[in-house]
């Protein structure tokens, strides 16, 4: 079965940075700005950690550093995709007249905006999994978590090889 119909919900916040300009939308925009400042701080922190190592390849041999970089890159990619979506939606001129007077010629194609919103949601979902995976690293309350983290640390070379083969075969 192949899905041939998709319905996406596009809010006003997807169409412009402030949406309708409500207090919550202002707070969300301020939160996004704070997130970008934190991302810049963590990028500089990771760069200082990289420059502080005698052998730079050792930095990239630690899988946690790669997860950190992937997390930061995905946050920046999400911001870029949001800005692209806002610019796409500024070119759209939707029909705002009487619904009874709407014709085929008044149809507003929002596919590119909806496609970007779908991509943003996918990136955010994957980044949430990465973030929780990073958070688990610091939780030592449950004894099985530390055993799990030791297993992941020991198997990171094999896991990296699996990911490379998997991506080669399926993408």
Residue, then its C-alpha position, 0 to 999 in steps of 0.5 A: x500500500x502506497x500512501x497517496x494523500x498527506x495532510x499536514x497542519x501548518x500553523x501561523x508560526x510556520x509561516x512567519x517568525x512571530x506567527x500572530x504576534x501573541x505572547x507565547x509566539x514571542x517567547x518561542x522566538x526568544x527561546x529560539x534565540x537563546x538556543x542559538x546562543x547556547x549552540x554557539x557556546x557549545x560549538x566553541x566549547x567543542x572546538x576548544x576541546x578539539x584544539x586542546x588535544x595533542x592528537x586531533x584524531x583522538x577527539x574524533x575517536x570518541x563517539x560522544x564527541x561525534x554525537x555532540x557535533x551531530x546534535x549541534x549541526x542538527x539544531x543549526x540545520x533546523x534553524x536554517x530550514x525554518x528561515x527557508x520556510x519563512x522565506x518560502x511562505x512570504x512568497x505565498x499569497x493565500x486566498x482570503x475571500x469568501x469560501x463560496x467564491x473560491x475557484x481552482x484559480x484561487x488555490x494556494x499551493x503550500x506544498x513547499x512550506x508543508x514539505x519543509x515543516x515535515x522535514x523540520x519535524x523529522x530533524x527535531x525528532x531525530x535530534x530528540x533521540x540524540x539528546x536523550x541518548x546523551x542525557x542517559x550518559x549522565x544518569x547513573x542512578x539506575x545500575x543498568x544504565x551504567x552497564x548499557x553505557x559501558x556496552x555502548x562504549x566498548x562496541x562503538x567501533x563495531x557500531x560505526x562500521x555497521x552504520x557505514x554499511x547500513x547507510x551505504x546499502x539503504x541510502 
